[in-house]
Amino acid sequence: MEREQFLEVYRHSLAHILAKAVMEIFGRENVQIAIGPQIADGMYYDFLLPRGISTEEFPQIEAKMKEIMKRKEAWTRKEVTKAEALEIFKGQKYKEELINDLPEGETITVYYTGDDFVDLCRGPHVENSAELLSVAYKIRAVSSAYWRGDEKRDSLQRVYVYAFPDQQQLKAHLAMIKEAQERDHKKIGKELDLFMFDETAPGMPYWLPRGWKLYQTLLAYSRKLQLKHGYTEISAPLINKKKLWVISGHWAHYQNNMFMVPGLEGFVSADAEIPGVLDNPMDGLDETATVTLPKGAPVFNRDLDDTMGAKPMNCPNAMMTYTTSGPCTATRSCPSATANMTCCTARRSPAR
Ligand SMILES: [Zn+2]
């Protein structure tokens, strides 16, 4: 099995095991299970529970998961009708809602782990829980998440789990996270009094006196090197129309990591509720949560030609200086080397 396929299958399957474990610990009548997708380093599952899960309980849940795997239960896939699915998940309000939202006539699949746990899922999964015994996993955290990302709806507990093919890979991942936290520029910048961030300008630093001095020193050094190697310096616009990002490929590949600025004609007032809007698309796989925008909410259509984007990189603007005035002019001989010294901004996922 390919590594990617393996990751997907066992992380998915492990999410079912987690749900089964939580149901056994809390009593199935006390647990409402929501969704449990895989994410970049494992998976999570959202639950509505009678009380909060504390970090002290993580080992108990992990042990329960192991106990379930050791039962070596078979996994059975079953295709059911909408009516049958509603019957199977009777009393599980989130599953009922998901089933009701499915288009008529769509094939619905459910997966049984043993005969006492069933989940609504497309699969694929392992054929037997025994296949998961070699998987290395660890509960990372519990955080709250609104059902379907809607703050007007239930606040659920999201249990995050790291999951890797073996202990060695899990250990390496945990070590990497620890190192990343220690080297986190946001932490170091504050400790050394170099720069700060404020929530009103996400991803954009305030340079403090010490930091600005450092910045200027590095800039001066960089200019000295550029001069030595024959580079000339330019400065370019910070915001560009969508057209440039389409040409550069950022629109297709990087749109969710850019700060978007609606153009002059961009804002409209929503003439109806808009469901299914990604709550926070910058977190990639983690963010499956969606919100509903109310009627009348100001929205803008990203796809309009006058939508602008703050630049995450300098190269497309530097290219423009070639395409508009030509690479070789009286004042710029070919081949010419240019350094675009303007700053860039990009939306980033918050560090975990
Ligand atoms: Zn599944």
Residues whose N, C-alpha, C, O or C-beta is under 5 A from the ligand:
A	BS01	ZN	H12 C121 G123
